[in-house]
């Protein structure tokens, strides 16, 4: 792994040398601090940061969190020392060019040739922009999304003053096509949101069929693949790949969102929104009396709802893509390791007498629960296992996440537990670090041991 202790001083030195070309000057006394004061404050900060979970360790398989790749840290830090703003070209010409390059690479990953897009500070903002364009394209029309879609969509519909319609999910956590037909038949819908990689289960909505139905109804399609988007690199139906059909259909969608700060190895926050039709830029048209003056080229702020945004995010993503490209042999190998780890964990769950798989993983999210007779017992046992796994010696801790499911969802997946309550917590693990693949057998063995002790 790249040694950042060796590379970060090079970043500081390179930017310092560039700045000296413009003349050396002394910092103003108002911003000067002593090394003693900074050192003491830094020590306090490091101590405060210990109140975190070990997101980078392979035994952390809880939330969708992991440290950025060293190339991303180096790229971000180097550009951050200049602190460019991604809004206007006069605020960051170099990083604006880098952003356009990385956006074009991601558009190519989805099969878009002509496109309009940019980075955002999060997937939430990226989806907000996509739904805003949906509103402007089909004014007065509602947005439909699956019951398992991210809560961003219902929230952003409220922000935008659009009606949001929830389409029920099927037994695999995917959008139910029969219910979608009923919703489309009302004539109320202007855009359907399909999710490729739900954040709860990692499910893939049946995008080819959704596109066909939407087009027949004169309705737009937005794809929220914030979590699962980079799996397009391994969407080949192979043993350690993922289903190809949903990803091949992205090129037929009107817009797509992907988060490089998830599987793209980037620091928070770095999302991206892409539109297949560049003419949607007409909805962004506005004037700024003091920013868009240095160039006649397109300023990123002219195609974005956000104004100030870190140009360093583009530098980080560009440097990462330079060394780990958007190919099967590049970033695809990271995703295949994640996928193999999830599949192996699912296999082990299938052989377990004390743990039960909730459903087969479509990406790298694994869901499971302690085998019990009733939902209330499953809920209690899941909570106990969650806490027991994270307790004790840090060298043995396993960090998980929980996920709330309904009695109906459990029954639909063939889990014959007594429905003595409406909901139950189960366990959910994201195998999104390639290093976790080698740890899956030991993680599973320890969880089996702890689950067996609870019986």
VENQUICOR-V881937 format. One record per run of one state. SS is the DSSP state (H for helix, E for strand, - for the rest). FROM is the first residue (numbers start at 1). LEN is the number of residues. Records with the same first field share a line. If there is no record, write none. Layout:
SS=FROM-LEN ; FROM-LEN
//
This chain:
-=1-3 ; 21-8 ; 32-3 ; 50-10 ; 61-9 ; 81-4 ; 86-3 ; 92-1 ; 110-6 ; 121-2 ; 138-4 ; 147-5 ; 161-3 ; 168-1 ; 170-5 ; 176-1 ; 186-3 ; 197-7 ; 205-2 ; 217-3 ; 225-4 ; 235-9 ; 253-2 ; 259-12 ; 276-2 ; 285-15 ; 304-6 ; 311-1 ; 324-7 ; 351-4 ; 360-5 ; 371-3 ; 390-9 ; 400-1 ; 413-5 ; 419-4 ; 431-5 ; 455-1
H=4-17 ; 29-3 ; 35-15 ; 70-11 ; 89-3 ; 93-17 ; 123-15 ; 152-9 ; 177-9 ; 207-10 ; 229-6 ; 244-9 ; 278-7 ; 300-4 ; 312-12 ; 331-20 ; 375-15 ; 407-6 ; 436-19
E=60-1 ; 85-1 ; 116-5 ; 142-5 ; 164-4 ; 169-1 ; 175-1 ; 189-8 ; 204-1 ; 220-5 ; 255-4 ; 271-5 ; 310-1 ; 355-5 ; 365-6 ; 374-1 ; 399-1 ; 401-6 ; 418-1 ; 423-8
//
